[in-house]
Amino acid sequence: MGKRIGSGAAGLREQLGNGLFARVAGPDGPRNRDRIHLTPGPRWFGPERPVRRVHGDASMFIGGLSALLLQSLHPLAMAAVAAHSGYRGDPWGRLQRTSTFLAVTTYGTAAHAREACEQVRAVHERVRGVTPEGEAYHAADPRLLAWVHAAEVDSFLRAHQRYGARPLSASGCDGYVADTARVAAALGVTDPPTTRAELARVLDGYRPLLRASAQARQAARFLLLDPPVPLAARLPYGVLAANAVSLLPSWAARELRLPRLPVVDEWCVRPLGTAVTSAVRWAMAPSRPATAPATG
């Protein structure tokens, strides 16, 4: 009896894990996974580096959503996303491209990581336009790239420290910021932060430029209230979304007009977030392949 129950649990985990992987990685996921993990050669980050721990944890589901909300508060960045990213028409495709880029630069060979960064830089070079208020933007602008990078890194790290299976030490947090700086520099960010204190100063420096445009509030409504997920996944997605809002700095939630009640956050939202993140981690664990030796 116990054996049958165990087999059923393993089957359920495999089914859930495969479904999540297919959503996040897309139809080319298995092929990309083999290329990333099994291609021999030096890597940017060895297996002991903090970036591998953070980017391989289920807390990234919350951190990624929170990063999108925070990044939207720069009007130029949000205008570029609204006009060029296809987040409404092809949200899963955008997620799959982003997750593949993170996987390649975190776990892939140095050659593949450089190639991925060059491809993104080529895309950024073509993304130009004007906001609804008439202000010109260019996705390759180093200052705009620096904001997107800082908001993303801060969100990923905050999510990991709150929901991750093994939160980092203070030196580990600095190590994570330093690891991501290598990727940021390859993308064209000038002098990216290499410690958590530097990251905080960079974010503070952008504060006068940030506000919730109409496009940002539309994006927040799409991500939080009208997500492109199956009906059966709405409840767990809602928990992840609520925790993404909880993770935001208070001023950012106010800008986006997102309700936050500290008591509800502490006693309801965060415990549910921890539970759903743990469930995602359990489901995804069998999908992780053995990685090739990483050096360099």
C-alpha positions in Angstrom: 0.0 0.0 0.0 2.7 2.4 1.0 4.6 1.6 -2.2 1.6 2.4 -4.3 1.1 5.7 -2.5 4.7 6.6 -3.0 4.5 5.8 -6.7 1.4 7.9 -7.0 3.2 10.9 -5.3 6.2 10.5 -7.7 3.9 10.4 -10.7 2.0 13.5 -9.5 5.3 15.3 -8.9 6.6 14.4 -12.4 3.3 15.5 -14.0 3.3 18.8 -12.2 7.0 19.4 -12.8 6.8 18.6 -16.5 3.8 21.0 -16.8 5.6 23.8 -15.1 8.8 23.3 -17.0 6.8 23.3 -20.3 5.2 26.6 -19.4 8.4 28.3 -18.3 10.8 26.8 -20.8 8.6 26.4 -23.9 8.6 23.7 -26.6 12.4 23.9 -27.0 12.9 23.5 -23.3 14.3 20.0 -23.2 16.7 20.7 -26.1 17.8 24.0 -24.5 18.3 22.3 -21.1 20.6 19.7 -22.6 22.6 22.4 -24.5 22.9 24.5 -21.4 23.9 21.8 -18.9 25.6 19.2 -21.0 27.8 21.2 -23.3 31.4 20.9 -22.0 33.5 24.1 -21.5 34.2 26.8 -19.0 31.4 28.7 -17.4 31.1 32.2 -16.1 29.9 30.8 -12.7 31.1 27.7 -10.9 28.7 25.5 -8.9 29.6 27.2 -5.6 28.5 30.7 -6.8 25.5 32.4 -5.3 23.9 33.2 -8.6 23.4 29.5 -9.2 21.6 29.0 -5.9 19.3 32.0 -6.4 18.4 31.4 -10.1 17.8 27.7 -9.4 15.3 28.2 -6.6 11.5 28.3 -6.9 11.4 31.7 -5.2 12.2 33.1 -8.7 8.5 32.7 -9.6 7.7 35.4 -7.0 10.9 37.4 -7.7 10.2 37.5 -11.4 6.7 38.9 -11.0 7.8 41.4 -8.5 10.6 42.5 -10.8 8.2 43.2 -13.6 6.0 45.3 -11.4 9.0 47.3 -10.1 10.6 47.8 -13.5 7.3 49.2 -14.9 7.7 52.3 -12.7 10.3 53.7 -15.0 8.1 55.4 -17.7 10.7 54.9 -20.5 11.3 51.2 -19.6 7.5 50.6 -19.5 6.9 52.4 -22.8 9.5 50.1 -24.4 8.0 47.0 -23.0 4.4 48.1 -24.0 5.5 48.8 -27.5 8.0 46.1 -28.3 7.9 43.1 -25.9 4.6 41.5 -26.8 3.8 40.8 -23.2 0.0 40.9 -23.8 -0.1 39.0 -27.1 2.6 36.5 -26.2 3.2 36.5 -22.5 4.4 32.9 -22.3 6.8 33.4 -25.1 8.3 36.4 -23.3 8.6 34.4 -20.1 10.3 31.5 -22.0 12.8 33.8 -23.7 13.7 35.4 -20.4 14.0 32.1 -18.5 16.2 30.7 -21.2 18.5 33.7 -21.1 18.8 33.5 -17.4 19.6 29.7 -17.6 22.1 30.2 -20.4 24.0 33.0 -18.6 23.9 31.3 -15.2 24.6 27.7 -16.1 25.7 27.6 -19.7 29.2 27.7 -21.2 31.0 31.1 -21.4 30.7 31.0 -25.1 26.9 30.5 -25.0 26.5 33.2 -22.4 28.4 35.7 -24.5 26.3 34.8 -27.5 23.1 35.2 -25.6 24.2 38.6 -24.3 25.1 39.7 -27.8 21.7 38.7 -29.1 19.9 40.7 -26.5 22.1 43.7 -27.2 21.2 43.5 -30.9 17.5 43.5 -29.9 17.9 46.4 -27.6 19.7 48.4 -30.3 16.6 48.2 -32.5 14.1 49.1 -29.7 13.5 52.9 -30.0 10.4 55.0 -29.7 8.5 57.7 -28.0 6.4 57.5 -24.8 2.7 58.7 -24.8 4.0 61.9 -23.2 6.4 62.5 -26.1 9.7 61.4 -24.5 12.1 59.4 -26.6 13.5 56.1 -25.4 16.2 53.7 -26.6 16.4 50.3 -24.9 20.2 50.3 -25.4 20.6 53.4 -23.2 23.0 52.4 -20.4 21.0 54.3 -17.8 17.8 52.5 -18.8 19.6 49.1 -18.8 21.0 49.9 -15.4 17.5 50.4 -14.0 16.1 47.2 -15.5 19.1 45.3 -14.1 19.0 46.8 -10.6 15.3 46.3 -10.2 15.6 42.7 -11.4 18.5 41.8 -9.2 17.0 43.4 -6.1 13.7 41.6 -6.7 15.3 38.2 -7.3 17.5 38.6 -4.2 14.7 39.8 -1.9 12.5 36.9 -3.0 15.2 34.4 -2.4 15.9 35.8 1.1 12.3 35.5 2.0 11.1 32.4 0.2 14.3 30.5 -0.8 15.2 27.1 0.5 18.6 28.3 1.6 18.8 32.0 2.1 22.2 33.6 1.5 24.5 35.0 4.2 25.4 38.7 4.0 28.6 37.9 2.0 26.5 35.6 -0.2 24.2 38.4 -1.0 27.1 40.6 -2.1 28.4 37.6 -4.1 25.1 37.3 -5.9 25.1 41.0 -6.8 28.7 40.7 -8.0 27.8 37.6 -10.1 25.0 39.4 -11.8 27.2 42.4 -12.5 29.2 40.2 -14.9 26.1 39.6 -17.0 25.0 43.2 -16.7 28.3 44.5 -18.1 28.0 42.1 -21.0 24.6 43.6 -21.7 26.0 47.1 -21.8 25.4 48.3 -18.2 28.1 50.8 -17.2 29.7 50.1 -13.8 27.0 47.8 -12.4 26.8 47.4 -8.6 28.8 44.6 -7.1 27.5 44.7 -3.5 24.1 44.9 -1.9 24.9 48.3 -0.5 25.9 49.6 -4.0 22.7 48.1 -5.4 20.6 50.0 -2.8 22.3 53.3 -3.7 21.7 52.7 -7.4 18.0 52.1 -6.8 17.7 55.2 -4.6 19.3 57.2 -7.3 16.4 56.3 -9.7 13.7 57.2 -7.2 13.0 60.7 -8.6 12.5 59.3 -12.1 10.0 56.6 -11.1 6.2 56.9 -11.3 3.2 54.7 -12.2 2.2 55.7 -15.8 -1.1 54.6 -17.2 0.9 51.9 -19.1 2.4 50.6 -15.8 -1.0 50.3 -14.1 -2.4 48.5 -17.2 0.5 46.1 -17.0 -0.1 45.5 -13.3 -3.8 44.8 -13.9 -2.8 42.3 -16.6 -0.3 40.5 -14.4 -2.3 40.5 -11.2 -6.0 40.4 -12.3 -6.1 38.9 -15.8 -3.1 36.5 -16.1 -3.0 34.1 -19.0 -3.1 31.0 -16.8 -5.5 28.1 -16.9 -8.5 28.2 -14.5 -7.0 25.4 -12.4 -3.8 27.4 -11.8 -5.5 30.7 -10.9 -5.4 30.0 -7.1 -1.7 29.2 -6.8 -0.9 32.0 -9.3 -2.9 34.4 -7.2 -0.9 33.5 -4.2 2.4 34.1 -6.1 1.1 37.4 -7.4 0.0 38.5 -3.9 3.5 37.7 -2.6 5.1 39.6 -5.5 3.1 42.7 -4.4 4.1 42.0 -0.8 7.8 41.9 -1.8 7.6 45.4 -3.4 9.0 48.4 -1.6 6.1 50.2 0.1 6.4 53.3 -2.1 6.3 51.1 -5.3 3.1 49.4 -4.2 1.5 52.8 -3.4 2.5 54.2 -6.8 0.8 51.2 -8.5 -2.2 51.6 -6.2 -1.8 48.0 -5.0 -3.4 47.4 -1.6 -1.0 46.2 1.2 -2.2 45.4 4.7 0.8 44.5 7.0 -1.2 42.2 9.2 -2.7 40.3 6.3 0.8 40.1 4.7 2.4 38.7 7.8 -0.3 36.2 8.8 -1.8 35.2 5.5 0.0 36.2 2.3 3.6 35.3 3.3 2.8 31.9 4.8 0.8 31.0 1.7 3.6 32.2 -0.5 6.1 30.0 1.4 3.7 27.0 1.0 3.2 27.5 -2.8 6.9 28.1 -3.4 7.7 24.9 -1.5 5.1 23.0 -3.6 6.7 24.4 -6.8 10.2 23.4 -5.6 8.9 19.9 -4.8 7.3 19.6 -8.3 10.3 20.9 -10.2 13.0 19.0 -8.4 12.9 15.9 -10.7 13.3 18.0 -13.8 16.8 19.2 -12.8 19.4 17.4 -14.8 23.0 16.7 -13.7 25.1 19.7 -14.7 28.4 19.5 -16.5 31.5 20.6 -14.6 31.5 24.4 -14.3 34.8 26.4 -14.3 36.1 29.7 -15.2 
